[in-house]
Amino acid sequence: MRRIRIALLLGALALFALLYAPQPVLPQLAGEYGLSPGSAALLVSAATLGLAVSAIPLGTLSEAVGRRKTMITSLVVAELLGLVLPWVHSFPLMVGLRLVQGAAVAGLAAVATAYLVDETGGVRLGTTVGLYVAGTTIGGMTGRLLGGVVGDFWGWSGGVLAVALLAAVCTVAFVVLLPSEQRHQRKPLRWGPLLGGLGAALRDPGLYPPYLVAALGMGSFVTVYNVLAFRITAPPLLVPPALAALAFLAYAAGTVTSALAGRAADRWGRVRVLLTSLAVAGAGLLLMLPDSVSVILVGLVVFTGGFFGAHSVANGWVGTRASAEARGQASALYQLAYYGGSSVGGVLGGIAYGAWGWPGMTLLLGIWLALAAIAVAFSRTLTTPRG
């Protein structure tokens, strides 16, 4: 169990470092290519879109070829593309490569939870998934911080390369440490039964609340982090880019709350903990409204902690709710919602920021979080949860 947790924590670190590597250097990229915040955000949204559309095919494929093989192949391909990206200086080509890179990491993102459920037998799943999500926050924080600081001194390409080198170390460790499956029974690659599992995941109304939390919560989250550097480096705040990158230390809050929320859900129930986490995220949004760097940073910590608490519980919800024959497909659908929300929400949020500023963007994100909370609050009327 310990080896699995360490391996998946390192895999998640590499995945999220690569997935969001350009995010801290978006202002530099926008300046070099004459882009608006919404257009520059395409480098992030392209990768998450690639992940979203590939999650279901790769999650389904893992049922036949094996979860470990799928995860390792995906992460290695994504890492190779990450090492190529800093040397590309055509923005359209960069967007295309990011789309492919996002499609590659889908094999890890879509399969990790199903692998955990299979190999642990569902024992203390909330805690285990919480630790995996904590790994994603460490990767997100470390990659963004490293990329932002290095990017301020050596340009956006230096920042992206530094993140790729960090991810390479984690990828090697992931490949070495991840144990082979002991409990997963591979299925022949016959699309009928596999698509039947996808149909079962789609027909279960008890899975729709976590899907909505994933889509609307992640859309809100990626919007905030996409445009944050634009806001705090511009008048009236004028924070230097290297110092602005330190804002990504707020990810540490997610590392803590994702693990705590998983344990709390095991003890007090996922609905109660999810609603609390979404409320905390909403409070963080409101705290970020004033033009004060210190207040913005406090609000960012609160918002980040609330979001990752919600994501941890929603992710575990899917793992325990889905039937055995639909577990891989349900996990893939969660990733589709999560990264589809990132892609669409990141672009829409960037457009809202460009049109209405931070207050207008905050209103839009607040509505998204409220809709997610409504879905969770009414989840008990949809169906009685399994086990």
N, C-alpha and C positions, 0 to 999 in steps of 0.2 A: 504493500500500500504506500509506504513512504517513497519508494523509488518511483512509482507512478506519479505521485503528487509532485515530486521534484522535477521529473521529466516534463510533465505537462505545464508546470509553472514556467520553466525555461522556454518551452515551445510557445506558450502564450506571450512571453516577453518578446521573443523574436518576431512573432506574427504582428503584434501591435506596434512594435517599433518600426517595422517595414511598412505596415499599412498606412501609418500617419506620418512617415518621415518628412514629406514636404510641408506639413502644416505649419511648423514654426517659422519657415522661411517664405511663406506666401507673400508677405509685403515686399521682400526683395525680388521675388519672381514677378510680381505685379509691376514693380518699377522697371525691371529690365525689359519686359515684353509689352508694357503699356496696357495692362489689364485692370479691370474693375475687381473689387473683392469677390463678387459673384463668379466672374470668369476665372480668376485664379483658383477659386475653390474647386474647379473642375478636376484639378490634380488629385484632390482627396476624394471627390465624389465618383470619379472614374474607377478608382480602385475598389471602393465599397460597392459600386454598381456591379463590377465584375464578380466580386464575392457573392453578391446577392443572387445573380442569375446562375451561378455555378454551384451554389450550395446544395440544391436539390439533386442535380445529376451526380455530383461527387458523393453526397451523403448516401444516395441510392447505390452507387457503384461500390461503396465500401462494404455493403452487405455481401457482395460477391467476391471481391478481391482481398478483403481484409481491412480492418480499420487502421492497423499500424502501418501497413504499406501505403495506404492512401495518405495518411497524415505526413509521413516522412517524405514521400515524393513531392507532395504539395509544397512543403516548407522549403525543400532544397531548390525547387524551381523558382519560387518567389525570391529566395536569397540571391540566386544568380542574376535575376532581373534587377534586384536592388543594387548590385554591384555595377551593372551596366548604366543605370539611369543617370548618375552624375556626369557622364561623358556625353550625354545627348543634349543638344542645344537648339532643338526645334520644339516649340511648345506643343503643336499638334501631335508630333511623334511621342513626346513625353506622355501626353494624355493616353495615347494608344498603348504604350508600354505599361502604364499604370493600370489600365483596364485588364490587361493580360495578367499582371502581377496580382491584382485582386482576385481574379478567377483562380489563380494558382493556390493562394492561401485558403480558399474556400474548403479545400480538402481537410485542413486541420480544424478550422473554425466550425464546420458543420458536423464533424465526427467526434470531436473531443468529449462532449457530454455523453453521447451514446457509448463511447469506449469506457468512460468512467462508470456508467451504470452497469455495463456488462461485467467489468472486471472487479467491481466492489460489491456486486449483488444488491446495490441500493442501500447498503448500510451507511448510515450517517451521510446521506447524499447531500443534504443541505450544506453541511460543513465542508465536504470535499469539493463540491462545485464552487462554494464560496472562496476556497483557496485558489482554485483555477482562475476565477474571475479576478482575484487579487493579483495573480500573475499578469493578467491583461492590463491592470492598472499600472503595475511596475513598468511593463514594457511601454505603455503609452507615455508615462511620465518621463522615463529615462530617455526614450527616443526623442521626444519633443524637446526636452531640456538640452540634451547633447546637440541635437541639430540646430537649435536656436542659438546657443552660445558659439559653437564652431562656425555657424553660418554668418554670424556678425563679423567674424575676423577673416574668414576665407570664402565668403560668398555662399550662395545657396547650394552650389554643387559640393563644396567642402562639407557643409552641414549634412547633406543627404548621404555622402560617402561615409562620414563618421558613423551614422546610424547603421548603415549596411554592414560595416565592419563589426560593430557591436552585435548585430543580429547573427553574423556568421559564427561567432563564438558560441552563442546560445544554440544555434542550429546544430552544430557539431555535438554539443553536450546532449541535446534532445535525442539525436539519432543513437548515441551510445547508450543512453540510460533507459529509453522507453522499452518496456518489456513486450514480448509478443503476446497476442491474445491467448488466454487460457479458457475463456468461457464462451466467447462469441462463436456461433455456428454459422459458417459461411453458407450462403444460398447460391444456387446456380444462377447465372446471369440470364434469367428469364424475366422479361419485362412485365409479364402479367402479374405474378405474385408480388414483385417489387412495387409496381404501380398500385397494386391493391393496398399495400402498406401506406402509400402516399394518400390514397383515397380515405383510408381509415383515419389518418392524421387530420385530413381536411374536414371530415364529417363530425369529428368530436368537438362539440361546442365548448367543452371544458378547457380546450387549448386556445381558444380565441382571446381571452383576456391577456395571457402572457404575450401572445403575438402582438397585440395592440400596444402593450407596455414597451415591447422591443422597438416597434416602428416609431411610435410617437416620442418615447423617451430618448431614443438614440438620435432622432431628427433634431430634438432640442439640444442635446448634448453637443453634437458635432457642430451645430451652428454657433454656439457660444465660443467654442475653441477655434473655429475657423476665423471669426471676425474679431476676437479679443485683441490680437496683436495690432490690427488696424486701428482699433479704438484707442488703446493706451499709448501707442507711439505717435498719434496725431494730436493736434491742439484740442483742448487746452492741457492735456496731461503730459505729452512729449517725453515719454519714457524711452531711454535708449534701447535698441533692439536686444542687446545682450542681457540687459536687466529685465526686459519684457519676457524673455524666455524663462526667467525664474518663476513666472506665474504658473508654469506647468508643474511646479512642485505641489500644486493643489491636488494633483493626482494621488498623492499620499493619503489623502482623506478617503479616496475610493478603495485603496488597498486595505484600509482598516475596516470600513463599513461593509464591503462586500463579504468579508469573512464573518463579521459580527452578524450581519443580516441573515446569512445562511444558517448560523447557529440559532438565532432568534426564531426563524421560521420553523425550524425543527421543534422548538419548544412552545411557541405561542401561536403558530399558524401563519400560513403565507399571506392570507388576505390582509390581516391586521398589519403585518410588517410591511407589505407592499404599499398599502395606503399611507402609512407613516413615512416611508421612504419618498414617495412621490410628493407628499406635503413638504418635506424637508427640501427637496429639490426646488419646489415652487417658491419657498421662502428665500432660498439662495438667489433665485432670479430677481426677486424684489430688492434684495440687499445690494445688487450690482447696479441699481439705477443711478445713484448719485455720481457726480464727476469727482470722485476721490479715489486715488489709487489704493489706499489702505482699506477703504470700505469695499471696493470692488474685489480685492483679494480675499477678504473675509467671505463675501458673498459667493465667490468662486469655490472656495473650500466647502461651504455648506451645500451648494448646488451639486458639486462633484460627488460628495459623500452620499447625498440623497439619491442621485442617479444610479451609482454603482450598487447601492443597497437594493434598489428596485430591480436592477438587471440581474443580480445574483439570485434573488428569490424567484423571479420570473423564469430564469434559465433552469433552475432546479425544478420548478413546477412542471415544465414540459417533460423533463426526464422521468418524474414519478407518475405523471398522468398518462403518458402515452403507453399503449399496449406494446408487448414485446415485439410483435411483427411490424409495428409502425414506429419504433423508437428512433431508428436512424432517420427516417423521413420526417418525423415530427421535429427532431433536432435541426434538420436542414431547413424546415419551414420557419423555425424560430430565427435561424440565421438569415434567411431571406427577408423576413420582416425587419430584423435588426439592421442589416446593412442596406436594404432597400430604403428604410427610413433615413439612414445616414446619407445616402445618395440624393434622394429627393428632398429631404429636409434640409440638408446642407446647402443645396442650391437655392431653395425657396427662402431659407433664413438669410442667406447672403443677399438675395434680392431685396428682402424686407429691410435689412439693415441699410442697404444703399438708398432705398426709397424713403424710409421713415426714421432712420437712425436707430439708436439702441432702444429707446422707449417703445417704438412701434414693433421692433423685433421681439422685445420682451412680452408684449401683449400676445403676439402670435404664439410664442413658445408656451406661455401660460395656458392658452386655450388647448394646446396639444396635451400638456400634462394633465389638465382637468378631464379631458376626454378619456385618457388612459385610466385615471382614477375611477371614473364612472363605470368603465368596463369591469374593473376589478371589484368594485362595490356590488355590482349586480351579478357577479360570477356564480354565487351560490344559487341563484334562481335558474341558472342554465342547466346545471347537472350536479349530481353528487360526486365529489372527487373520488377517484380510485385510491386504494391503499394509502 
